[in-house]
Amino acid sequence: MVGAGVFSLPQRFAEETGVWGALVAWLIAGSGMLMLAFVFQRLSMRKPALDAGVFAYAKAGFGNYVGFFSAAGYWASACVGNVTYWVLTMSTLGALFPQLGAGDTLLAVVLSSVGLWGFFSLIRRGIREATAINRIVTIAKVVPILVFVLFAVFLFDPAVFAGNLTGADSTGPLFEQVSNTMLVTVFVFLGVEGASVYSRHARRREDVGRATILGFLSVFAIFASVTIVSYGVLPMEQLAELRQPSMAGVLEAGVGTWGLVFVSAGLIISVMGAYLAWSLMAAEVLYVAAREKDMPRFLSRVSEDDVPVNALLLSTLLSQLVMVITYFSEDAFNFALDMTAVLTLFSLLFAALYALKLGWTGETYEGAPSRIRRGDLAIALIATIYSVFLVYAAGLSLVLLSMIFYAPATVLFVIARREQGKRVFRGGELVLFLITLAGAVACVLALAQGWIEL
C-alpha cells in the first residue's frame, strides 16, 4: 500500500479541499476501507477454499463472467498503477533534468519504458530474488515518510493551518470537496486486499485476515498524518501548485534543498519497491485466474524459477500501452492515478456484495450465534454502500473510460470458455457484457466529440 500515492497526497488534497474536507474524507475513507478490510478478513475465514484472490468472491457469488470482470479490472488496475510509479519517478528526476518535465515528455516515456522492461527481466529471473529486494525496500521507504511527518510537526504554523481550514473559493461546498478526494484515497489504499490475492501461500487462514487489518491500520495512520500536517506548513494555494512529488516540495519549503533531495530519494526507493510488488501482484492475478480457468490456459504457464512468465509478459505489455497513452493526456500522473482507482472499484464492490449475500442468506453461518451474523451483515452493508459511493464519486467519465478496457478484455474470457468447450455467457452475464460494450462505444464517441478528455 505504501508506494507512489503517499508522496502525492499534499498537492492532491490541497487541490480539492481544505482541512475540514480532508478530515471528513479520511474519516469516510478510513471507515469504509476498514469495513472492506473486515470483509476480506471475514471471507478468508468463512470461505477458506476460495484462495484464488479477490476475484474468487465475485465468481462464487455472481457467476463466471462477473468473476472474470473482477479479475480483469483488478489486474488492469495493477498494471496502470505501475505506470504512475514511472511517471512520478520521472517527475521527481525532472527537478534536476527539465527534459523529463512532469514525467510526461517523450524522453520520460522512453526512459520509463526501458525501466519497465528492465524490471520484467529482473522478475523473470525468479520470485525469490524479487521479494528479497522488496523486503529491503519496504524498510528503506518508510524512513523518509516518518521523517517528513516529524519535521512537519515541528514546522507546523497554527496560523497557516487555520487559514486552510475551510478550503478555497474554487473548491466548492464540503460534499463536493470530499467527493473529489475519494479516488486518491482509494489509490493509496490499494493493496489492502493483497493478502487475499496471495492467500494460497498462507500457512494459516487466520494470517490472511490479520495481515489485512494490521496493514490497513498502519498505513491509514501514515496517510492521514502526511495529509493533515502539510496544511500547517504551506497555504492551500501553494500546496495545490506544488509539482509532484508534493511531499518533497513541502519539506523543501520548511528546511531547504536537502528536504527535497531526501524525500525524492525516498520516493524513488519506495516507488521501485512498490513497482516490484505490484508487478508480482499483476502477474499473480492473471496466473491464478488462468489456473481457475477464468483466463486462457497459456497464462498459467510458469518457468523453472516459478515465475508466471506469460502473465508477467502480458502485464508488462499493458503497462507499456498505458504509458504511451499518458504521453497524450493532459495530466499524466493524475490520469493514471484515477484510472488505477476506478479499475479496482468493481472488484471491491463485488467482494462486499458477496459478503452481504452470505450474511443475508445465512450461508456458512449455520450454528453460529445470531449476533455474529448480524455483525457481519452490518459490516458488509456498510462496505457495499461505501463501494457504491466510490463508483459515484469516480464520475461517469472515468467509469466509461474503464469500459474501453473491459469490453475488449472480454476476448480473454471467450477464449477461456472455448478452451473448456463451454457456453460463453449464461443468463444475465450477456446483459452485463452488452452494458459494458455499450459503455465502451459511448466513451469512444465522447472522446471523438471532445466531451471526455484524457
Secondary structure, 3 states (H helix, E strand, C coil): CCCCHHHHHHHHHHHHCCHHHHHHHHHHHHHHHHHHHHHHHHHHHHCCCCCCCHHHHHHHHHCHHHHHHHHHHHHHHHHHHHHHHHHHHHHHHCCCCHHHCCCCCHHHHHHHHHHHHHHHHHHHCCHHHHHHHHHHHHHHHHHHHHHHHHHHHHHCCHHHHHHCCCCCHHHCCHHHHHHHHHHHHHHHHCCCCHHHHCHHHCCCHHHHHHHHHHHHHHHHHHHHHHHHHHCCCCCHHHHHHCCCCHHHHHHHHHHCHHHHHHHHHHHHHHHHHHHHHHHHHHHHHHHHHHHCCCCCHHHHCCCCCCCCHHHHHHHHHHHHHHHHHHHCCCCHHHHHHHHHHHHHHHHHHHHHHHHHHHHHHCCCCCCCCHHHHHHHHHHHHHHHHHHHHHHHHHCHHHHHHHHHHHHHHHHHHHHHHHHCCCCCCCCHHHHHHHHHHHHHHHHHHHHHHCCCCC
